[in-house]
Amino acid sequence: PVDVTDDEVRALVEATRGGVALLRGDATAAARALADAVSLVESGHRPWRLSAFAAVRAEAFALTGDASGARASLVQARTALRPNDPMAKSALLRVTEYALQKLTAQLSVGVH
C-alpha cells in the first residue's frame, strides 16, 4: 500500500487531482489542489517538482480569472525551473502562452 501520509506522495496525489480537475473543466478545484501540491513541495520534498506544479497552477488561476495568481505562479515556476527538466520547461512554455491568451481575452472583454 501507498503511504498517503508522506508529504511527497500527498503532493503527487494533489497534483494529479488538480490535473484531473482541469481536464474536467473545474478550474477552481484544480487551483485548490495544485496550491496544496505546491505547498507540500515547498516544504522541502522534491523541490524540482515545484516548477511543473506551479506552471499548471498558473493555468488553473488563469481559467478562474485570477490574473495575479496566474502571474505569481508563472514567476514561481520560472524561478524554480531547472535546466535539466525538459518536462517542466515544456509545461511552463505551454501554460505561459495559454495563460497569456486567456488573460488577454478576459481583459479585452472588459474594455468594450
Contacts in CASP RR format, 6 or more apart in sequence:
PFRMAT RR
TARGET T0000
AUTHOR 0000-0000-0000
METHOD contacts of the structure
MODEL  1
PVDVTDDEVRALVEATRGGVALLRGDATAAARALADAVSLVESGHRPWRL
SAFAAVRAEAFALTGDASGARASLVQARTALRPNDPMAKSALLRVTEYAL
QKLTAQLSVGVH
2 9 0 8 1.000
3 9 0 8 1.000
4 10 0 8 1.000
4 13 0 8 1.000
7 40 0 8 1.000
7 43 0 8 1.000
7 45 0 8 1.000
8 40 0 8 1.000
8 45 0 8 1.000
8 46 0 8 1.000
10 36 0 8 1.000
10 40 0 8 1.000
11 36 0 8 1.000
11 37 0 8 1.000
11 40 0 8 1.000
11 41 0 8 1.000
11 45 0 8 1.000
11 46 0 8 1.000
11 49 0 8 1.000
11 53 0 8 1.000
12 37 0 8 1.000
14 33 0 8 1.000
14 34 0 8 1.000
14 36 0 8 1.000
14 37 0 8 1.000
14 40 0 8 1.000
15 33 0 8 1.000
15 34 0 8 1.000
15 37 0 8 1.000
15 49 0 8 1.000
15 52 0 8 1.000
15 53 0 8 1.000
15 56 0 8 1.000
17 29 0 8 1.000
17 33 0 8 1.000
18 29 0 8 1.000
18 30 0 8 1.000
18 33 0 8 1.000
18 34 0 8 1.000
18 37 0 8 1.000
18 56 0 8 1.000
18 60 0 8 1.000
19 30 0 8 1.000
19 33 0 8 1.000
19 34 0 8 1.000
19 56 0 8 1.000
21 27 0 8 1.000
21 29 0 8 1.000
21 30 0 8 1.000
21 33 0 8 1.000
21 60 0 8 1.000
22 30 0 8 1.000
22 56 0 8 1.000
22 59 0 8 1.000
22 60 0 8 1.000
22 63 0 8 1.000
25 63 0 8 1.000
27 60 0 8 1.000
27 61 0 8 1.000
27 63 0 8 1.000
27 64 0 8 1.000
28 60 0 8 1.000
28 64 0 8 1.000
30 56 0 8 1.000
30 57 0 8 1.000
30 59 0 8 1.000
30 60 0 8 1.000
30 63 0 8 1.000
31 57 0 8 1.000
31 60 0 8 1.000
31 61 0 8 1.000
31 64 0 8 1.000
31 66 0 8 1.000
34 53 0 8 1.000
34 54 0 8 1.000
34 56 0 8 1.000
34 57 0 8 1.000
34 60 0 8 1.000
35 57 0 8 1.000
37 53 0 8 1.000
37 57 0 8 1.000
38 50 0 8 1.000
38 53 0 8 1.000
38 54 0 8 1.000
38 57 0 8 1.000
38 73 0 8 1.000
38 76 0 8 1.000
41 47 0 8 1.000
41 49 0 8 1.000
41 50 0 8 1.000
41 53 0 8 1.000
42 50 0 8 1.000
47 80 0 8 1.000
48 80 0 8 1.000
48 82 0 8 1.000
48 85 0 8 1.000
48 88 0 8 1.000
49 88 0 8 1.000
50 76 0 8 1.000
50 77 0 8 1.000
50 80 0 8 1.000
51 77 0 8 1.000
51 78 0 8 1.000
51 80 0 8 1.000
51 81 0 8 1.000
51 82 0 8 1.000
51 85 0 8 1.000
51 88 0 8 1.000
51 89 0 8 1.000
51 91 0 8 1.000
51 92 0 8 1.000
52 77 0 8 1.000
52 85 0 8 1.000
52 87 0 8 1.000
52 88 0 8 1.000
52 91 0 8 1.000
52 92 0 8 1.000
54 73 0 8 1.000
54 74 0 8 1.000
54 76 0 8 1.000
54 77 0 8 1.000
54 80 0 8 1.000
55 73 0 8 1.000
55 74 0 8 1.000
55 77 0 8 1.000
55 88 0 8 1.000
55 91 0 8 1.000
55 92 0 8 1.000
55 95 0 8 1.000
55 96 0 8 1.000
56 91 0 8 1.000
56 95 0 8 1.000
57 73 0 8 1.000
58 69 0 8 1.000
58 70 0 8 1.000
58 71 0 8 1.000
58 73 0 8 1.000
58 74 0 8 1.000
58 77 0 8 1.000
58 95 0 8 1.000
58 96 0 8 1.000
58 99 0 8 1.000
59 70 0 8 1.000
59 95 0 8 1.000
59 98 0 8 1.000
59 99 0 8 1.000
61 67 0 8 1.000
61 69 0 8 1.000
61 70 0 8 1.000
61 73 0 8 1.000
61 99 0 8 1.000
62 70 0 8 1.000
62 98 0 8 1.000
62 99 0 8 1.000
62 102 0 8 1.000
62 103 0 8 1.000
63 102 0 8 1.000
65 102 0 8 1.000
65 103 0 8 1.000
65 106 0 8 1.000
67 103 0 8 1.000
67 106 0 8 1.000
70 99 0 8 1.000
70 103 0 8 1.000
74 92 0 8 1.000
74 95 0 8 1.000
74 96 0 8 1.000
74 99 0 8 1.000
77 88 0 8 1.000
77 92 0 8 1.000
77 95 0 8 1.000
78 92 0 8 1.000
81 88 0 8 1.000
81 89 0 8 1.000
81 92 0 8 1.000
82 88 0 8 1.000
END
